[in-house]
Structure formats: C-alpha cells, structure tokens
C-alpha cells in the first residue's frame, strides 16, 4: 500500500506540495532571490536610462497586479485541493459504511449457520 501513496494522481500533487515543509522553504528561497535579482537588475536598468520613460506608478501597479495574481492562483489551488480532499473523504466514508454493513451481514449469516448446525446436532 506504500506504493499507492507514492504514486499519487497528478491532480493530487499540489496538495502534497502544499503540505510539504520543504516546498515552502524552496518557494520562499526562490521568491526572495528572484525579487532581489529583479530589483537590482531593474535599478541598474533604470539608472542606465533603459526605463527612463516608465513612471514609477506604472512599475508599482504592475508589481501589485502580479502579487494579486499570484495570491489568487494560490487560493484557487487551495480551493481545488480542498474540494478533491473533501470528495475523497466522502467516498472513503461511504466505502467504510458499506464495508461495515457487509461485515454485520456476514456476522448475522455466520450466527444463523452456527444456530442451524447446533439445532441439527452437527459440530460447528
């Protein structure tokens, strides 16, 4: 059964990533290093006159829009993953109830068979 846990379906991958501490450490490291590199590169380009025509307000709006987009995408992934987890939990509960019902029916049949054997004089 350990192989089943390791071979998750592709739509379950994001949920595994979100629960993994190493994933968040990697995301944080990558984001900070990218922001630092982009900031230095942007300031160098701005001071060199490459972005002289672009006002600072446009730069701030673009950065804000990008941040909002990333947050929205993160929320969508969380929403989708929680939906899959909920559906999976419902299916597991339904299967568990059915297996418990089946076990109870089998126990009742065994009890009836034991009683029939006892009344007929046969050893169980």
Residue frames relative to the residue before (quaternion, step in Angstrom):
aa qw qx qy qz dx dy dz
X 1.0000 0.0000 0.0000 0.0000 0.00 0.00 0.00
X 0.5460 0.6131 -0.4053 0.4023 3.61 1.19 -0.40
X 0.6060 0.5571 -0.3550 0.4431 3.59 1.11 -0.65
X 0.6178 0.5470 -0.3474 0.4456 3.60 1.06 -0.70
X 0.6528 0.5074 -0.3168 0.4648 3.59 1.03 -0.77
X 0.6817 0.4928 -0.2896 0.4568 3.58 1.02 -0.79
X 0.7328 0.3664 -0.2196 0.5297 3.62 1.10 -0.62
X 0.0271 0.8166 -0.5725 0.0679 3.55 0.44 1.23
X 0.5362 -0.5933 0.4837 0.3556 3.53 -1.20 0.49
X 0.6610 -0.5632 0.3158 0.3822 3.60 -1.04 0.71
X 0.6784 0.4883 -0.3232 0.4436 3.64 0.94 -0.68
X 0.6250 0.5097 -0.3473 0.4785 3.60 1.26 -0.07
X 0.4645 0.7070 -0.4319 0.3128 3.59 1.23 -0.27
X 0.6684 0.4964 -0.3455 0.4330 3.66 0.74 -0.85
X 0.6290 0.5351 -0.3422 0.4483 3.59 1.00 -0.71
X 0.6427 0.5064 -0.3147 0.4812 3.57 1.03 -0.77
X 0.6465 0.5154 -0.3194 0.4630 3.55 1.00 -0.81
X 0.6741 0.5130 -0.3083 0.4330 3.58 0.88 -0.92
X 0.7014 0.4470 -0.2716 0.4842 3.60 1.11 -0.56
X 0.6098 0.5685 -0.3420 0.4335 3.58 1.28 -0.16
X 0.4356 -0.7197 0.4821 0.2447 3.58 -0.71 1.11
X 0.6240 0.5504 -0.3389 0.4392 3.58 1.04 -0.74
X 0.5908 0.5685 -0.3575 0.4472 3.59 1.11 -0.66
X 0.6980 0.4636 -0.2776 0.4699 3.59 0.83 -0.97
X 0.6122 0.5341 -0.3477 0.4681 3.58 1.06 -0.68
X 0.6664 0.4948 -0.2945 0.4737 3.59 0.96 -0.88
X 0.6364 0.5232 -0.3271 0.4628 3.60 0.97 -0.83
X 0.6689 0.5004 -0.3023 0.4591 3.58 0.88 -0.94
X 0.6642 0.5063 -0.3028 0.4592 3.58 0.88 -0.93
X 0.6799 0.4909 -0.2885 0.4621 3.56 0.87 -0.94
X 0.6628 0.5124 -0.3087 0.4505 3.57 0.93 -0.89
X 0.6733 0.4887 -0.3050 0.4635 3.58 0.85 -0.92
X 0.6826 0.4778 -0.3060 0.4606 3.60 0.85 -0.87
X 0.6360 0.5185 -0.3301 0.4666 3.61 1.05 -0.73
X 0.6612 0.5020 -0.3102 0.4632 3.58 0.93 -0.85
X 0.6463 0.5109 -0.3235 0.4654 3.57 0.97 -0.79
X 0.6736 0.4892 -0.2948 0.4691 3.58 0.89 -0.92
X 0.6688 0.4927 -0.3018 0.4678 3.58 0.91 -0.91
X 0.6407 0.5330 -0.3249 0.4470 3.59 0.98 -0.78
X 0.6689 0.4799 -0.2961 0.4844 3.56 0.91 -0.91
X 0.6636 0.5007 -0.3068 0.4634 3.60 0.92 -0.88
X 0.6588 0.5041 -0.3178 0.4592 3.59 0.95 -0.82
X 0.6631 0.4956 -0.3143 0.4647 3.59 0.91 -0.88
X 0.6389 0.5134 -0.3307 0.4679 3.59 0.99 -0.77
X 0.6702 0.4824 -0.3002 0.4776 3.60 0.95 -0.84
X 0.6443 0.5168 -0.3255 0.4603 3.60 0.98 -0.78
X 0.6834 0.4725 -0.2842 0.4785 3.58 0.95 -0.88
X 0.6593 0.4884 -0.3073 0.4820 3.59 1.14 -0.55
X 0.5562 -0.6483 0.3703 0.3650 3.58 1.27 -0.10
X 0.4093 0.7198 -0.4739 0.2998 3.59 1.25 0.13
X 0.7839 0.2535 -0.1222 0.5535 3.59 0.98 -0.86
X 0.2101 0.8212 -0.5088 0.1505 3.58 1.07 0.61
X 0.6990 0.4757 -0.2704 0.4604 3.60 1.04 -0.69
X 0.6221 0.5383 -0.3421 0.4540 3.62 1.22 -0.29
X 0.3293 -0.7591 0.5224 0.2058 3.61 -0.57 1.09
X 0.6216 -0.5661 0.3972 0.3679 3.56 -1.19 0.59
X 0.6040 0.5652 -0.3705 0.4225 3.61 1.04 -0.63
X 0.6358 0.5171 -0.3290 0.4692 3.60 1.04 -0.73
X 0.6318 0.5277 -0.3257 0.4650 3.57 1.01 -0.82
X 0.6743 0.4917 -0.2987 0.4630 3.59 0.89 -0.92
X 0.6415 0.5178 -0.3256 0.4631 3.60 0.98 -0.81
X 0.6523 0.5158 -0.3129 0.4588 3.58 0.97 -0.83
X 0.6605 0.4939 -0.3064 0.4754 3.57 0.96 -0.87
X 0.6482 0.5128 -0.3161 0.4658 3.59 0.98 -0.78
X 0.6517 0.5063 -0.3149 0.4688 3.59 0.95 -0.84
X 0.6477 0.5158 -0.3171 0.4625 3.59 0.98 -0.78
X 0.6437 0.5182 -0.3146 0.4670 3.57 1.00 -0.83
X 0.6558 0.5022 -0.3080 0.4721 3.58 0.94 -0.90
X 0.6388 0.5321 -0.3241 0.4514 3.60 0.98 -0.83
X 0.6595 0.4989 -0.3087 0.4700 3.59 0.91 -0.88
X 0.6574 0.5039 -0.3150 0.4634 3.60 0.95 -0.82
X 0.6461 0.5106 -0.3226 0.4666 3.59 0.97 -0.81
X 0.6494 0.5080 -0.3219 0.4653 3.59 0.93 -0.83
X 0.6357 0.5264 -0.3242 0.4622 3.59 1.03 -0.77
X 0.6628 0.4957 -0.3018 0.4732 3.58 0.99 -0.83
X 0.6224 0.5303 -0.3418 0.4633 3.60 1.03 -0.72
X 0.6496 0.5051 -0.3193 0.4700 3.59 0.93 -0.86
X 0.6555 0.5012 -0.3172 0.4675 3.60 0.93 -0.84
X 0.6479 0.5221 -0.3141 0.4570 3.58 0.97 -0.85
X 0.6691 0.4921 -0.2989 0.4699 3.57 0.89 -0.93
X 0.6744 0.4961 -0.3036 0.4549 3.57 0.88 -0.91
X 0.6585 0.4888 -0.3288 0.4684 3.60 0.93 -0.77
X 0.6170 0.5393 -0.3430 0.4590 3.60 1.09 -0.62
X 0.6586 0.4869 -0.3088 0.4835 3.57 0.96 -0.83
X 0.6534 0.5118 -0.3240 0.4541 3.58 0.96 -0.83
X 0.6481 0.5156 -0.3204 0.4598 3.58 0.99 -0.79
X 0.6574 0.4954 -0.3118 0.4746 3.58 0.92 -0.87
X 0.6437 0.5172 -0.3212 0.4636 3.57 0.96 -0.83
X 0.6497 0.5147 -0.3134 0.4634 3.59 0.98 -0.82
X 0.6341 0.5227 -0.3308 0.4641 3.60 1.01 -0.79
X 0.6536 0.5064 -0.3124 0.4677 3.57 0.95 -0.85
X 0.6521 0.5100 -0.3178 0.4623 3.59 0.94 -0.87
X 0.6576 0.5035 -0.3159 0.4628 3.61 0.94 -0.83
X 0.6373 0.5186 -0.3267 0.4670 3.57 1.00 -0.82
X 0.6691 0.4904 -0.3038 0.4685 3.60 0.90 -0.87
X 0.6363 0.5253 -0.3289 0.4594 3.57 1.03 -0.75
X 0.6418 0.5125 -0.3228 0.4704 3.59 0.98 -0.83
X 0.6680 0.4979 -0.3050 0.4614 3.57 0.91 -0.89
X 0.6602 0.4917 -0.3241 0.4662 3.58 0.94 -0.77
X 0.6312 0.5172 -0.3370 0.4697 3.60 1.05 -0.68
X 0.6292 0.5188 -0.3299 0.4755 3.59 1.03 -0.77
X 0.6535 0.5131 -0.3067 0.4643 3.56 0.94 -0.89
X 0.6455 0.5142 -0.3174 0.4672 3.58 0.97 -0.85
X 0.6503 0.5064 -0.3206 0.4668 3.59 0.96 -0.82
X 0.6440 0.5111 -0.3217 0.4696 3.60 0.98 -0.79
X 0.6565 0.5033 -0.3135 0.4663 3.58 0.93 -0.82
X 0.6366 0.5178 -0.3293 0.4672 3.59 1.01 -0.76
X 0.6436 0.5131 -0.3209 0.4685 3.59 1.01 -0.80
X 0.6474 0.5081 -0.3193 0.4699 3.61 0.98 -0.81
X 0.6428 0.5138 -0.3260 0.4652 3.60 0.95 -0.83
X 0.6475 0.5183 -0.3199 0.4581 3.56 0.96 -0.85
X 0.6464 0.5122 -0.3160 0.4690 3.59 0.98 -0.84
X 0.6534 0.5104 -0.3130 0.4632 3.58 0.96 -0.87
X 0.6426 0.5150 -0.3232 0.4662 3.58 0.98 -0.81
X 0.6566 0.4990 -0.3124 0.4715 3.58 0.98 -0.84
X 0.6479 0.5121 -0.3227 0.4624 3.60 1.00 -0.82
X 0.6604 0.4941 -0.3114 0.4719 3.57 0.97 -0.80
X 0.6442 0.5210 -0.3234 0.4572 3.56 1.04 -0.79
X 0.6896 0.4691 -0.2952 0.4661 3.62 0.94 -0.79
X 0.6859 0.4645 -0.2966 0.4752 3.59 1.11 -0.57
X 0.5477 -0.6511 0.3813 0.3617 3.57 1.28 -0.10
X 0.5263 0.6184 -0.4254 0.3996 3.60 1.18 0.13
X 0.4853 -0.6325 0.5135 0.3175 3.55 -1.21 0.55
X 0.4768 -0.6836 0.4684 0.2932 3.55 -0.96 0.81
